Amino acid sequence: MLTLALGSSSAGAATAMAKVSNGVLPRAPSSASSGFGFSFRGSSLQLTPAARPISSFKAAVAADIDSNEQGPPPKQEATKYYFVIANAKFMLDEEEHFKELLYERLRLYEERDKEQDFWLVIEPRFLDNFPNIAKRLKRPAVALVSTNGPWITFMKLRLDRVLADSYEAATVEEALASNPTTLDFEKPEKWVAPYPKYEYGWWETFLPKASAESKV
Amino acid sequence: MAAEMALVKPITKFGCTSSSSPRRLACPKFSCVKMSAATSPSKPKKKATKTEIKETLLTPRFYTTDFDEMETLFNTEINKNLNQSEFEALLQEFKTDYNQTHFVRNKEFKEAADKMEGPLREIFVEFLERSCTAEFSGFLLYKELGRRLKKTNPVVAEIFSLMSRDEARHAGFLNKGLSDFNLALDLGFLTKARKYTFFKPKFIFYATYLSEKIGYWRYITIYRHLKENPEFQCYPIFKYFENWCQDENRHGDFFSALLKAQPQFLNDWKAKLWSRFFCLSVYVTMYLNDCQRTAFYEGIGLNTKEFDMHVIIETNRTTARIFPAVLDVENPEFKRKLDRMVEINEKLQAVGQTDDIALVKNLKRIPLIAALVSEILAAYLMPPVESGSVDFAEFETQLVY
């Protein structure tokens, strides 16, 4: 009666519909992360086809990443990126435990001298290849992207109200390309917690380097 | 497990709340094995004076379950619903061991403990004892489950073992905290001497899920409050809470995955009733417990009831990601009911502390227990909030992600 809808036909169809562009290869859904093969009834979809300027942005990203990071995926060879995605308010404003998890992981990577393999991408460009995901997202959307598939499966379990899938990209800058946008969260009507909210902008640490500097 | 849950015990347990120790009049005692008195700053003595274990309705409990049924539930041959990818992802998270080097003490602990005096010191000791017992209780249960499931589901078994590692670490850290107060819990003795509460596996899932998630919300709230108000930081253990409670939260995620793997525990009207029942048990237990210990929360600069309501509301929101129904705790009527329960519970405590003979005490308790039961029942019957994971198609959702 209840299935976990992994690798179901609808999930397969969604990915198959993803267009090949930007060198992103279509692929079969991974059983680990395609958790969106179920139907939603009565959902009010908000389609906001945002303007996507393709500018010299990508070049800037590439230059910066090349100088600052060793780049986890070797060039020329496609690397698989896993992601969970939802609207920015959910990811960056409401789910405060999410911030704690990311900083915890960053701390661990620093302690163990491990290269960072997870990022936050605001309005990711890879979304163009996932129209079925894109149409169910409030905008702006924010993705958590990682080359560590099981970790993204875990994050899907934790966040629950997110969509998950994966894609391949030849370079990290291509994988993490985003469309600049401004984020503006309304203050909560009543804040009753005995502590202040996490500060606006906490996520900047996790943005791919160049886009953080280009003031997304 | 950082929090405890107890209301599911038979209501007759109310008869056991009498406390013989005058030092503990304000707060019914749970089991503790002392090496010396809480107020004495003398060196710990080697010979333990084992005091009698007193269990009350609100005491942190030790749990046991039907291990054979657990084995059946997690047998991948029998249960095809098991989402091994989720379990493997969790296993990776637990193996990562984020807090491997986190629980390292320093000399601040002893210095802070030495500065604490009077009622605050006593209530602190009690906080450490109760927390240590709750963590240790998690250790025992998870350890046994890890052992028993090794054959049928090695992945799930290993996760249980790694969670018992976390719980042991937490309990040990708290017990070292007690040594700052020249005390120690004899955990070996506790293991043998405490009564174990039996829960069927599905109830273990509901109860431990809530216990872990409410533990997270308690710890992170205290941590963030103290970070903002460092003048109340009277003992360094709170500085460890931020990383610590991430363990609790992850443990909760594991039970979330276990429940998803057993959809029969989530998808019918019975599951909804049980979900509400366990939510209520956990929230009421915490509220009554904490309202008996306002000195502790006020001692660290918190308003007890506001703190508890924040924790309840947040835990409830988290729980709504998996339980098929939760309570409408954001309805102001819910808090009014909790407050009335506190008043009745205070009267019950007062009866226990009179010099009346047992029969008279019990007679006096009857109308109070009836009143408490009726409040609890009324809270239980408040219109619930439908909820659940979006991974289940049955869940009507208006969500746009």
Interface residues (C-beta under 8 A of the other chain):
Chain A: M1 L2 T3 L4 A5 L6 S31 A32 G35 F38 S39 F40 R41 G42 S43 S44 L45 Q46 I85 A86 N87 F90 H97 E100 L101 E104 R105 L108 E111 R136 L137 K138 A141 P150 W151 T153 F154 L157 R158 D160 R161 V162 L163 V192 A193 P194 Y195 P196
Chain B: N81 N83 S85 E86 E88 A89 L90 Q92 E93 T96 Y98 T101 Y216 I220 T221 R224 H225 K227 E228 E242 N243 Q246 N249 D253 S256 A257 K260 P263 L266 N267 L302 N303 E306 F307 M309 H310 I313 E314 R321 I322 S389 V390 D391 F392 A393 E394 E396 T397 Q398 L399 V400 Y401
